[in-house]
Amino acid sequence: MHLHYARMADPKNATKFYDAAVAYIDLLKERTGLELRASVSYKGLDNGPSA
């Protein structure tokens, strides 16, 4: 699905969307004082011995 969207999205609208998202995040940071950052951690799965 993401690949299909990437093929049909035009750069002008993608830039507008990105700029609006960044402006919204900046507004939230300014009004709430929260530092909005995404983070992730993961733990590798132990699949047992390979056959």
mmCIF file as gemmi writes it, N, C-alpha and C atoms, coordinates in Angstrom:
data_model
loop_
_atom_site.group_PDB
_atom_site.id
_atom_site.type_symbol
_atom_site.label_atom_id
_atom_site.label_alt_id
_atom_site.label_comp_id
_atom_site.label_asym_id
_atom_site.label_entity_id
_atom_site.label_seq_id
_atom_site.pdbx_PDB_ins_code
_atom_site.Cartn_x
_atom_site.Cartn_y
_atom_site.Cartn_z
_atom_site.occupancy
_atom_site.B_iso_or_equiv
_atom_site.pdbx_formal_charge
_atom_site.auth_seq_id
_atom_site.auth_asym_id
_atom_site.pdbx_PDB_model_num
ATOM 1 N N . MET Axp A 1 ? 0.815 -1.186 0 1 0 ? 1 A 1
ATOM 2 C CA . MET Axp A 1 ? 0 0 0 1 0 ? 1 A 1
ATOM 3 C C . MET Axp A 1 ? 0.864 1.257 0 1 0 ? 1 A 1
ATOM 4 N N . HIS Axp A 2 ? 1.921 1.283 0.831 1 0 ? 2 A 1
ATOM 5 C CA . HIS Axp A 2 ? 2.77 2.461 0.902 1 0 ? 2 A 1
ATOM 6 C C . HIS Axp A 2 ? 3.481 2.72 -0.418 1 0 ? 2 A 1
ATOM 7 N N . LEU Axp A 3 ? 3.903 1.671 -1.077 1 0 ? 3 A 1
ATOM 8 C CA . LEU Axp A 3 ? 4.574 1.82 -2.359 1 0 ? 3 A 1
ATOM 9 C C . LEU Axp A 3 ? 3.621 2.414 -3.387 1 0 ? 3 A 1
ATOM 10 N N . HIS Axp A 4 ? 2.374 1.966 -3.382 1 0 ? 4 A 1
ATOM 11 C CA . HIS Axp A 4 ? 1.374 2.503 -4.3 1 0 ? 4 A 1
ATOM 12 C C . HIS Axp A 4 ? 1.166 3.997 -4.028 1 0 ? 4 A 1
ATOM 13 N N . TYR Axp A 5 ? 1.067 4.384 -2.762 1 0 ? 5 A 1
ATOM 14 C CA . TYR Axp A 5 ? 0.89 5.795 -2.423 1 0 ? 5 A 1
ATOM 15 C C . TYR Axp A 5 ? 2.101 6.607 -2.866 1 0 ? 5 A 1
ATOM 16 N N . ALA Axp A 6 ? 3.282 6.086 -2.643 1 0 ? 6 A 1
ATOM 17 C CA . ALA Axp A 6 ? 4.498 6.806 -3.02 1 0 ? 6 A 1
ATOM 18 C C . ALA Axp A 6 ? 4.544 7.05 -4.519 1 0 ? 6 A 1
ATOM 19 N N . ARG Axp A 7 ? 4.019 6.138 -5.283 1 0 ? 7 A 1
ATOM 20 C CA . ARG Axp A 7 ? 4.011 6.305 -6.739 1 0 ? 7 A 1
ATOM 21 C C . ARG Axp A 7 ? 3.029 7.382 -7.184 1 0 ? 7 A 1
ATOM 22 N N . MET Axp A 8 ? 1.923 7.573 -6.455 1 0 ? 8 A 1
ATOM 23 C CA . MET Axp A 8 ? 0.911 8.519 -6.902 1 0 ? 8 A 1
ATOM 24 C C . MET Axp A 8 ? 0.982 9.871 -6.206 1 0 ? 8 A 1
ATOM 25 N N . ALA Axp A 9 ? 1.756 10.009 -5.144 1 0 ? 9 A 1
ATOM 26 C CA . ALA Axp A 9 ? 1.858 11.282 -4.433 1 0 ? 9 A 1
ATOM 27 C C . ALA Axp A 9 ? 2.729 12.246 -5.229 1 0 ? 9 A 1
ATOM 28 N N . ASP Axp A 10 ? 2.251 13.468 -5.392 1 0 ? 10 A 1
ATOM 29 C CA . ASP Axp A 10 ? 3.083 14.433 -6.107 1 0 ? 10 A 1
ATOM 30 C C . ASP Axp A 10 ? 3.89 15.235 -5.091 1 0 ? 10 A 1
ATOM 31 N N . PRO Axp A 11 ? 5.082 15.664 -5.458 1 0 ? 11 A 1
ATOM 32 C CA . PRO Axp A 11 ? 5.984 16.342 -4.517 1 0 ? 11 A 1
ATOM 33 C C . PRO Axp A 11 ? 5.396 17.612 -3.907 1 0 ? 11 A 1
ATOM 34 N N . LYS Axp A 12 ? 4.602 18.363 -4.66 1 0 ? 12 A 1
ATOM 35 C CA . LYS Axp A 12 ? 4.046 19.61 -4.136 1 0 ? 12 A 1
ATOM 36 C C . LYS Axp A 12 ? 3.119 19.343 -2.952 1 0 ? 12 A 1
ATOM 37 N N . ASN Axp A 13 ? 2.196 18.393 -3.097 1 0 ? 13 A 1
ATOM 38 C CA . ASN Axp A 13 ? 1.279 18.079 -1.997 1 0 ? 13 A 1
ATOM 39 C C . ASN Axp A 13 ? 1.987 17.367 -0.856 1 0 ? 13 A 1
ATOM 40 N N . ALA Axp A 14 ? 2.959 16.533 -1.167 1 0 ? 14 A 1
ATOM 41 C CA . ALA Axp A 14 ? 3.72 15.867 -0.107 1 0 ? 14 A 1
ATOM 42 C C . ALA Axp A 14 ? 4.463 16.901 0.733 1 0 ? 14 A 1
ATOM 43 N N . THR Axp A 15 ? 5.012 17.916 0.086 1 0 ? 15 A 1
ATOM 44 C CA . THR Axp A 15 ? 5.715 18.984 0.811 1 0 ? 15 A 1
ATOM 45 C C . THR Axp A 15 ? 4.755 19.765 1.694 1 0 ? 15 A 1
ATOM 46 N N . LYS Axp A 16 ? 3.583 20.064 1.174 1 0 ? 16 A 1
ATOM 47 C CA . LYS Axp A 16 ? 2.573 20.774 1.979 1 0 ? 16 A 1
ATOM 48 C C . LYS Axp A 16 ? 2.186 19.957 3.213 1 0 ? 16 A 1
ATOM 49 N N . PHE Axp A 17 ? 1.984 18.649 3.03 1 0 ? 17 A 1
ATOM 50 C CA . PHE Axp A 17 ? 1.618 17.778 4.145 1 0 ? 17 A 1
ATOM 51 C C . PHE Axp A 17 ? 2.734 17.753 5.186 1 0 ? 17 A 1
ATOM 52 N N . TYR Axp A 18 ? 3.961 17.583 4.742 1 0 ? 18 A 1
ATOM 53 C CA . TYR Axp A 18 ? 5.099 17.528 5.653 1 0 ? 18 A 1
ATOM 54 C C . TYR Axp A 18 ? 5.23 18.847 6.42 1 0 ? 18 A 1
ATOM 55 N N . ASP Axp A 19 ? 5.141 19.968 5.709 1 0 ? 19 A 1
ATOM 56 C CA . ASP Axp A 19 ? 5.26 21.276 6.363 1 0 ? 19 A 1
ATOM 57 C C . ASP Axp A 19 ? 4.152 21.489 7.398 1 0 ? 19 A 1
ATOM 58 N N . ALA Axp A 20 ? 2.935 21.055 7.072 1 0 ? 20 A 1
ATOM 59 C CA . ALA Axp A 20 ? 1.829 21.191 8.02 1 0 ? 20 A 1
ATOM 60 C C . ALA Axp A 20 ? 2.062 20.314 9.252 1 0 ? 20 A 1
ATOM 61 N N . ALA Axp A 21 ? 2.57 19.113 9.05 1 0 ? 21 A 1
ATOM 62 C CA . ALA Axp A 21 ? 2.841 18.209 10.173 1 0 ? 21 A 1
ATOM 63 C C . ALA Axp A 21 ? 3.916 18.79 11.091 1 0 ? 21 A 1
ATOM 64 N N . VAL Axp A 22 ? 4.973 19.326 10.513 1 0 ? 22 A 1
ATOM 65 C CA . VAL Axp A 22 ? 6.046 19.919 11.317 1 0 ? 22 A 1
ATOM 66 C C . VAL Axp A 22 ? 5.534 21.14 12.072 1 0 ? 22 A 1
ATOM 67 N N . ALA Axp A 23 ? 4.727 21.961 11.427 1 0 ? 23 A 1
ATOM 68 C CA . ALA Axp A 23 ? 4.169 23.144 12.092 1 0 ? 23 A 1
ATOM 69 C C . ALA Axp A 23 ? 3.269 22.732 13.257 1 0 ? 23 A 1
ATOM 70 N N . TYR Axp A 24 ? 2.494 21.671 13.083 1 0 ? 24 A 1
ATOM 71 C CA . TYR Axp A 24 ? 1.617 21.189 14.155 1 0 ? 24 A 1
ATOM 72 C C . TYR Axp A 24 ? 2.438 20.671 15.338 1 0 ? 24 A 1
ATOM 73 N N . ILE Axp A 25 ? 3.478 19.938 15.055 1 0 ? 25 A 1
ATOM 74 C CA . ILE Axp A 25 ? 4.34 19.431 16.128 1 0 ? 25 A 1
ATOM 75 C C . ILE Axp A 25 ? 4.993 20.596 16.877 1 0 ? 25 A 1
ATOM 76 N N . ASP Axp A 26 ? 5.462 21.594 16.129 1 0 ? 26 A 1
ATOM 77 C CA . ASP Axp A 26 ? 6.058 22.772 16.773 1 0 ? 26 A 1
ATOM 78 C C . ASP Axp A 26 ? 5.042 23.501 17.646 1 0 ? 26 A 1
ATOM 79 N N . LEU Axp A 27 ? 3.806 23.611 17.183 1 0 ? 27 A 1
ATOM 80 C CA . LEU Axp A 27 ? 2.753 24.25 17.962 1 0 ? 27 A 1
ATOM 81 C C . LEU Axp A 27 ? 2.492 23.475 19.251 1 0 ? 27 A 1
ATOM 82 N N . LEU Axp A 28 ? 2.404 22.155 19.15 1 0 ? 28 A 1
ATOM 83 C CA . LEU Axp A 28 ? 2.197 21.343 20.349 1 0 ? 28 A 1
ATOM 84 C C . LEU Axp A 28 ? 3.345 21.493 21.336 1 0 ? 28 A 1
ATOM 85 N N . LYS Axp A 29 ? 4.573 21.511 20.836 1 0 ? 29 A 1
ATOM 86 C CA . LYS Axp A 29 ? 5.728 21.69 21.713 1 0 ? 29 A 1
ATOM 87 C C . LYS Axp A 29 ? 5.676 23.042 22.411 1 0 ? 29 A 1
ATOM 88 N N . GLU Axp A 30 ? 5.294 24.076 21.659 1 0 ? 30 A 1
ATOM 89 C CA . GLU Axp A 30 ? 5.232 25.425 22.22 1 0 ? 30 A 1
ATOM 90 C C . GLU Axp A 30 ? 4.146 25.54 23.286 1 0 ? 30 A 1
ATOM 91 N N . ARG Axp A 31 ? 2.99 24.964 23.034 1 0 ? 31 A 1
ATOM 92 C CA . ARG Axp A 31 ? 1.849 25.116 23.95 1 0 ? 31 A 1
ATOM 93 C C . ARG Axp A 31 ? 1.904 24.189 25.154 1 0 ? 31 A 1
ATOM 94 N N . THR Axp A 32 ? 2.504 23.003 24.991 1 0 ? 32 A 1
ATOM 95 C CA . THR Axp A 32 ? 2.495 22.03 26.081 1 0 ? 32 A 1
ATOM 96 C C . THR Axp A 32 ? 3.832 21.931 26.805 1 0 ? 32 A 1
ATOM 97 N N . GLY Axp A 33 ? 4.904 22.347 26.139 1 0 ? 33 A 1
ATOM 98 C CA . GLY Axp A 33 ? 6.221 22.194 26.729 1 0 ? 33 A 1
ATOM 99 C C . GLY Axp A 33 ? 6.776 20.787 26.604 1 0 ? 33 A 1
ATOM 100 N N . LEU Axp A 34 ? 6.022 19.913 25.949 1 0 ? 34 A 1
ATOM 101 C CA . LEU Axp A 34 ? 6.481 18.537 25.773 1 0 ? 34 A 1
ATOM 102 C C . LEU Axp A 34 ? 7.448 18.439 24.601 1 0 ? 34 A 1
ATOM 103 N N . GLU Axp A 35 ? 8.441 17.621 24.754 1 0 ? 35 A 1
ATOM 104 C CA . GLU Axp A 35 ? 9.373 17.372 23.659 1 0 ? 35 A 1
ATOM 105 C C . GLU Axp A 35 ? 8.88 16.121 22.939 1 0 ? 35 A 1
ATOM 106 N N . LEU Axp A 36 ? 8.286 16.339 21.78 1 0 ? 36 A 1
ATOM 107 C CA . LEU Axp A 36 ? 7.655 15.243 21.048 1 0 ? 36 A 1
ATOM 108 C C . LEU Axp A 36 ? 8.681 14.563 20.149 1 0 ? 36 A 1
ATOM 109 N N . ARG Axp A 37 ? 9.075 13.395 20.553 1 0 ? 37 A 1
ATOM 110 C CA . ARG Axp A 37 ? 10.034 12.627 19.764 1 0 ? 37 A 1
ATOM 111 C C . ARG Axp A 37 ? 9.567 11.188 19.712 1 0 ? 37 A 1
ATOM 112 N N . ALA Axp A 38 ? 9.735 10.597 18.593 1 0 ? 38 A 1
ATOM 113 C CA . ALA Axp A 38 ? 9.411 9.183 18.454 1 0 ? 38 A 1
ATOM 114 C C . ALA Axp A 38 ? 10.64 8.373 18.84 1 0 ? 38 A 1
ATOM 115 N N . SER Axp A 39 ? 10.405 7.289 19.519 1 0 ? 39 A 1
ATOM 116 C CA . SER Axp A 39 ? 11.501 6.394 19.849 1 0 ? 39 A 1
ATOM 117 C C . SER Axp A 39 ? 10.992 4.966 19.779 1 0 ? 39 A 1
ATOM 118 N N . VAL Axp A 40 ? 11.903 4.082 19.609 1 0 ? 40 A 1
ATOM 119 C CA . VAL Axp A 40 ? 11.535 2.678 19.496 1 0 ? 40 A 1
ATOM 120 C C . VAL Axp A 40 ? 12.656 1.835 20.071 1 0 ? 40 A 1
ATOM 121 N N . SER Axp A 41 ? 12.293 0.713 20.602 1 0 ? 41 A 1
ATOM 122 C CA . SER Axp A 41 ? 13.285 -0.266 21.025 1 0 ? 41 A 1
ATOM 123 C C . SER Axp A 41 ? 12.732 -1.638 20.645 1 0 ? 41 A 1
ATOM 124 N N . TYR Axp A 42 ? 13.6 -2.558 20.502 1 0 ? 42 A 1
ATOM 125 C CA . TYR Axp A 42 ? 13.155 -3.884 20.14 1 0 ? 42 A 1
ATOM 126 C C . TYR Axp A 42 ? 14.063 -4.915 20.772 1 0 ? 42 A 1
ATOM 127 N N . LYS Axp A 43 ? 13.537 -6.077 20.884 1 0 ? 43 A 1
ATOM 128 C CA . LYS Axp A 43 ? 14.284 -7.204 21.425 1 0 ? 43 A 1
ATOM 129 C C . LYS Axp A 43 ? 14.223 -8.297 20.379 1 0 ? 43 A 1
ATOM 130 N N . GLY Axp A 44 ? 15.362 -8.803 20.023 1 0 ? 44 A 1
ATOM 131 C CA . GLY Axp A 44 ? 15.412 -9.873 19.035 1 0 ? 44 A 1
ATOM 132 C C . GLY Axp A 44 ? 14.727 -11.127 19.56 1 0 ? 44 A 1
ATOM 133 N N . LEU Axp A 45 ? 14.088 -11.837 18.675 1 0 ? 45 A 1
ATOM 134 C CA . LEU Axp A 45 ? 13.419 -13.07 19.054 1 0 ? 45 A 1
ATOM 135 C C . LEU Axp A 45 ? 14.396 -14.23 19.003 1 0 ? 45 A 1
ATOM 136 N N . ASP Axp A 46 ? 14.294 -15.079 19.98 1 0 ? 46 A 1
ATOM 137 C CA . ASP Axp A 46 ? 15.101 -16.296 19.972 1 0 ? 46 A 1
ATOM 138 C C . ASP Axp A 46 ? 14.241 -17.391 19.331 1 0 ? 46 A 1
ATOM 139 N N . ASN Axp A 47 ? 14.575 -17.728 18.125 1 0 ? 47 A 1
ATOM 140 C CA . ASN Axp A 47 ? 13.794 -18.72 17.381 1 0 ? 47 A 1
ATOM 141 C C . ASN Axp A 47 ? 14.286 -20.142 17.647 1 0 ? 47 A 1
ATOM 142 N N . GLY Axp A 48 ? 15.17 -20.301 18.582 1 0 ? 48 A 1
ATOM 143 C CA . GLY Axp A 48 ? 15.661 -21.637 18.885 1 0 ? 48 A 1
ATOM 144 C C . GLY Axp A 48 ? 16.719 -22.076 17.89 1 0 ? 48 A 1
ATOM 145 N N . PRO Axp A 49 ? 17.151 -23.311 18.003 1 0 ? 49 A 1
ATOM 146 C CA . PRO Axp A 49 ? 18.217 -23.801 17.111 1 0 ? 49 A 1
ATOM 147 C C . PRO Axp A 49 ? 17.726 -23.91 15.665 1 0 ? 49 A 1
ATOM 148 N N . SER Axp A 50 ? 18.601 -23.568 14.757 1 0 ? 50 A 1
ATOM 149 C CA . SER Axp A 50 ? 18.27 -23.691 13.339 1 0 ? 50 A 1
ATOM 150 C C . SER Axp A 50 ? 18.47 -25.124 12.899 1 0 ? 50 A 1
ATOM 151 N N . ALA Axp A 51 ? 17.548 -25.582 12.062 1 0 ? 51 A 1
ATOM 152 C CA . ALA Axp A 51 ? 17.661 -26.971 11.583 1 0 ? 51 A 1
ATOM 153 C C . ALA Axp A 51 ? 18.252 -27.009 10.212 1 0 ? 51 A 1
